[in-house]
Each structure stands twice: as structure tokens, then as C-alpha cells.
Amino acid sequence: MTQPPSYPMTMIHLLRAVYWYDEALQSNLRRDGWPTPTRTQSMLFANIAMGETRPARLAANLGITRQSMSQLIATLVERNVLIAEPDPRDKRAQKITFHPDSSPLRHAAETVMKGLHRHLEARIGEDHLRALDDAIATDWGPIPDLRPRQGK
């Protein structure tokens, strides 16, 4: 018999939830005839929807190289999903935004996400879902340094 881990499983539960959402999104988009994004593309779109527009930050958030991010962006620009333009605040940088042609796909994804929310609300209850949303949306503060402090 396998012993449960002796540490909190919060990260594992969060990852499982992200995977569930992404797989449900992709499955429902595919069912409705939309081209389904890869998980990396889904995470890229989520970051852009949250307001992140710089390729270097997008690459860091997704844990991929800047070169890989540049290739991913170029492919999606070619497909009229994204627009890459000079950042007006920093001419050395690009600003990545959604292409207007991607609006129908984004609307379809938003509809699926709303449906998933309703599904979860019915499955786990309104109070639990609200508590989950509140907990995840709370500012968790800066990244902590958990090394023991050295006494003086």
C-alpha cells in the first residue's frame, strides 16, 4: 500500500485543475469544430488575456526559451491569431496582442469557460467554487525565500 505524501498537495491539486480545465476547453472546442490549441498555446493565450504582452515575460511564464516563444508567436501571427507590433513604451520590445480575426475563437473559448464554471458550480457547489475562486485570486505576495534565517 502506498503511503500518502507527508507534505501538502496544493501544487498537485492546482496542476490537476489546470490540466482538467485545459483538456475540457480543448475537447469542447474540438467538438464544436474549432482548431484546438496545444497546451502551450492555451497557456500563452491565458497569459495574453491576463494582460501580459511582452515575449520575454510570456516565455518566462510558460517556462520556454525566448527563441521557442518567438517561433510560437511567429506561427500564430501567420495564422492571424496574434499581432506582434513594437511596444510604444519600449521600441526594443514587441507587444503581443490578439488579432481581430481571432475574435470568434476567443468568443467560443469564453463560452466554453463559462460553461465549465457552471458545470463546476453544479458539481462542487456554489459556496465551494466561490471559496476556490477567492483563494486563488488572492494576492499570494512575492516569491518567498524559505531558507532559514541566520542569527546574528
C-alpha positions in Angstrom: 0.0 0.0 0.0 1.4 3.4 -1.0 1.6 6.0 1.8 0.2 9.4 1.1 2.8 12.2 0.9 3.6 13.9 4.2 3.5 17.3 2.6 0.6 19.4 1.4 -0.6 18.6 -2.1 -1.8 22.1 -3.1 0.6 22.3 -6.1 -0.5 18.9 -7.4 -4.2 19.8 -7.0 -3.7 23.1 -8.7 -1.9 21.4 -11.7 -4.6 18.8 -11.9 -7.2 21.6 -12.0 -5.3 23.5 -14.8 -5.0 20.3 -16.8 -8.7 19.5 -16.3 -9.7 23.0 -17.5 -7.3 22.9 -20.5 -8.4 19.4 -21.6 -12.1 20.3 -21.2 -11.5 23.5 -23.1 -9.7 21.7 -26.0 -12.2 18.9 -26.1 -15.2 21.2 -26.3 -13.6 23.5 -28.9 -12.7 20.4 -31.0 -16.3 19.1 -30.7 -17.6 22.4 -32.0 -15.2 22.3 -35.0 -12.6 24.8 -33.8 -8.9 24.2 -34.2 -7.7 23.1 -30.8 -4.7 24.9 -29.4 -1.8 23.0 -27.8 -1.4 23.3 -24.0 1.4 25.7 -24.6 -0.8 27.8 -26.9 -3.6 27.7 -24.3 -1.3 28.9 -21.6 0.0 31.6 -24.0 -3.5 32.8 -24.7 -4.4 32.8 -21.0 -1.3 35.0 -20.2 -2.2 37.4 -23.0 -5.8 37.6 -21.8 -4.4 38.4 -18.3 -2.6 41.4 -19.8 1.0 40.0 -20.3 2.2 41.3 -23.7 6.0 41.0 -23.7 7.5 38.0 -25.4 10.3 37.7 -22.8 7.8 37.6 -19.9 5.5 35.3 -21.8 8.4 32.9 -22.3 9.4 33.1 -18.6 5.8 32.5 -17.5 5.5 29.4 -19.8 9.0 28.1 -18.9 10.2 28.1 -22.5 13.1 29.8 -24.2 12.7 33.2 -25.9 13.6 31.5 -29.2 10.8 29.0 -28.7 8.4 31.8 -27.8 9.5 33.8 -30.9 8.7 30.7 -33.1 5.4 30.2 -31.4 4.4 33.8 -31.8 5.5 33.8 -35.5 3.3 30.8 -36.2 0.3 32.4 -34.5 0.9 35.7 -36.2 1.0 33.9 -39.6 -2.4 32.3 -38.7 -3.9 35.7 -37.8 -4.4 34.7 -34.2 -1.9 37.2 -32.7 -0.4 40.5 -33.7 3.2 41.4 -32.9 4.0 45.1 -33.0 6.6 47.4 -31.5 5.9 48.3 -27.9 5.2 52.0 -27.7 6.8 52.2 -24.3 10.0 50.4 -25.4 10.9 50.4 -29.0 13.4 47.5 -28.4 10.5 45.2 -27.4 7.4 43.8 -29.0 3.9 43.9 -27.8 1.8 40.8 -28.4 -2.0 41.1 -28.7 -4.8 39.1 -30.2 -5.6 39.6 -33.9 -9.2 40.8 -34.6 -9.6 37.7 -36.7 -9.2 35.5 -33.6 -12.3 37.1 -32.0 -14.7 34.2 -33.0 -12.3 31.6 -31.5 -11.8 33.7 -28.4 -15.6 34.1 -28.0 -16.0 30.3 -28.4 -13.4 29.7 -25.7 -15.1 32.2 -23.4 -18.4 30.4 -23.9 -16.8 27.1 -23.0 -15.1 28.6 -20.0 -18.4 30.0 -18.7 -20.0 26.5 -19.3 -17.2 24.9 -17.3 -17.7 27.3 -14.5 -21.4 26.4 -14.4 -20.5 22.7 -14.5 -18.2 23.1 -11.6 -20.7 25.1 -9.7 -23.3 22.3 -10.1 -20.7 19.7 -9.3 -18.9 21.1 -6.2 -21.5 23.7 -5.1 -21.6 27.5 -5.4 -20.0 28.1 -2.0 -17.0 25.8 -2.7 -16.5 27.3 -6.1 -16.7 30.9 -4.7 -14.2 30.0 -2.0 -11.9 28.4 -4.5 -12.0 31.4 -6.8 -11.4 33.8 -3.8 -8.5 31.7 -2.5 -6.8 31.5 -5.9 -7.5 35.2 -6.8 -5.9 36.4 -3.5 -2.5 38.1 -3.8 -0.1 35.5 -2.5 2.6 38.1 -2.2 6.2 38.0 -3.5 8.0 34.7 -4.1 9.3 33.7 -0.7 12.8 32.8 0.2 12.3 29.8 2.5 16.0 29.4 3.6 16.4 29.5 7.4 17.4 32.9 8.6 20.9 33.0 10.0 21.0 34.5 13.5 23.4 37.3 14.3 
